[in-house]
Amino acid sequence: MRKLSSNTIFPALLVMLGICMLAAGCTTDTTPAETTPYGTTAVATTAPAASTTVSGAARGSVTAVPFATLISYLPGAPAGWTADEPAGATWTVEDGQWTWATREYAKGDAVAVVQIQDSAYYDVGSWKSWDSLVAFETTEGYYRSGTVGGYPSWEYFAKPASYGAWIGVNERFMVYISVEDGSKQDLDAFVNAINYGGLANLK
């Protein structure tokens, strides 16, 4: 299976975000703009990021769950997909730790990555960029804020066939999903396969 690192995808997407915003003539207007149908006039805004204000918990006020626990929340392969063995890791930060688990999937030329992290409320991993994301739409793609399972989310698309989503759960857990050379339906299949309520209830 072709390997696709989420640590490679994420920085590249942020670079793409900056380029697209410059090309679209990004302004400092903080009023959310109405998006236009995809493929027409570009729209860029600096709309506030989806809210993460849930608990107000202090950094490191909880112990991150073991990565083996996060692995159990990684979905099996959807119909037509195959899955690699999952992987996990524990990282040291300040006086504590945070954990993550990840799995790669393949279907023909399409490759997907699902990663779940427990930040233990530290500003680490995907949370470090969460508040810098802005909504925009161009002829080349979009970033959109929304909700998934009642939790704040961001979704992106970049031509020709790159899709992804971040879902923040209680300021602590982050689910990141990317699909390369796939479809919006492929992304939705992975997004809908996660037990967000179960993650929210982890202690």
N, C-alpha and C positions, 0 to 999 in steps of 0.2 A: 504493500500500500504506500502511496506517496505520502511522505511526512510533511505536515504543515504545522508550524509552531505558532501558537497564539501569541507568544512573546514577540514574534516577527510581524504578525498581522497587525497588532494593535498600534505600534508606533507608525507603521506605514499608513494606516487609516487616518491617524491624526495629522500626518503630513498632507494627505489627500484633502482632509477637511480644511486645512489652512489654505491650500492652493485653490480649492473650489470657492471658498469664501472670498478670497481676493479676486478671483475671476468674476464672481457674481456681484462685486461691488458692495461688500458688507458694510453696513452702517452701524452707528452706535445707538440707534433707536431701540429702546427696550420694549416697545409695544409689539406684541406678537402679530406677525403679518399673516394674512390668509394665504395659504399655499395655493398655487395654481396647479392645474392638471399636469402630471408628469410629462416632460418633453416640450413644455412651452416656456413661457418667460421664467427666468431664474428668480428665486426669492431667497433672501438670506436675512436672518434676524439674529439678535442677541437675546432671545427670550430666555428667561431664567431656567436653569436646569431643573429637572423634575425633583420635587422635594424629597429630602432624605431625613427630615426632622421627624423622628419617631420616638426615640427613647431618651436622647440627650445623655446617654451613658458615657462615662469617662473612658478614655483609651486604656485598654488592658484591664478593665474592671471585671472582665470575665475571662475564663480560660478557653482558648480555642478548642473546638472539638477535634479529636484525632482525624487525620486525613482518611483513615479507613472508614470513618462514619460518613464523610463527604462522598467517598467512592460509592457507598451504598445508594446515594441519591442520583448518581449518573444514570441516565436512561439506557435501556437496552437498545439495540439497533432497530429503528423503524423498518417497516416492510420494504424490502428491496435493498436495504443497507447491510453492511457488515461492520463489526466493531472490533477495534484493537483491544488489547488488555488495558485496563485503566492504570493510571499512575497517580501518585500523591506525594506530597512533601510537607515538611514543617520548617518554617523559617523563624529565626530569632529577630526580634525587633525591640529596641529599647530594653525594658526589663521583662518582656514577655515573648509570646510567640503567636504566629498566625499560620494557618494551614490552607492547602488547596488540593484539589483532585481534578484530574482531567482525563478525557478519553477522545480518541479520534475514530472517525467513521468514514466509510467510503461507499459510493454507489456509482459504478462506471467511472467517469472522469471527475465526478463531484467528491469533494472532501469536506467533512464537517468536524468541528472541534467543540466540545462542551467542557467548560471549566467552572468549578464551583469553589469559592474561597470563603473562609471564615476569617474575617479581619480582626476579630476580638475588639472591634471598634477603633483599631489603629488606622491611620491614613496610609494604607498600603495597597499594592496590587491595583486592580481596576478602580478602587475608590479614589486613588490619587488624581485621576483625570475626570471623575464623575462630574464635579461642579464646573468644569471648564467646557463641557459639551454644550453646543448651541444648536437650535433648530435651523435648518436651511434646506433649500431644494433648488437644484439646478438641472440642466439637461443631462448632467453626468451622474446624478444621484441625489441622495437626501440623508439627513439625520432628522428623526422625529421623536419627540417625547410622548409618552403615553403611560399606560398601566398594563400590567400583566398579572392576573390573579389578585388584583387589588394593590399591587406593589408598583412603585414608580419604575419606568423603563425608558430605554432609548433604543431605537432601531435605525439601522443604516442600510443603504443600498449604494453600490458603486458599479457602474457599467464595466464589463458587460454582464457579469453574473456573480457579484460578491454581495452577500447579505450577512447581517449580524444583529445581535441584540445584547444589551446589558439589562439585567433586572436586579434592582437593589432591594434586599429584604431586611427590614428593620435596622437600617444603617450598619448592619453587621455582615450579612452574607451577600455575596455578589455572584450572580450567574452570568457567565459570558458564553455566547454561542456564535459561531461563525460558520458560514457555508460558502465555499468557493466552487464555482462552476456548477451551481445548483439553481434552485428556484425559490421564490417566496414561499411556496407550499412546503418545500423542504425545511426552510427556516421555521415555519409555523409548527411543523411536526415535532421538531426538537423543543421549541419553546413550550409547547403544550404537554410535553412528556415529563416535565419537571414537577415534583411535589413541593411547591413553594410553601404551603402551609406547614408541611413537615419540617422544612428548614427553619421556618419562623419559630417553631416550638422547641428547637434544640437548645439545650442549656450548656 
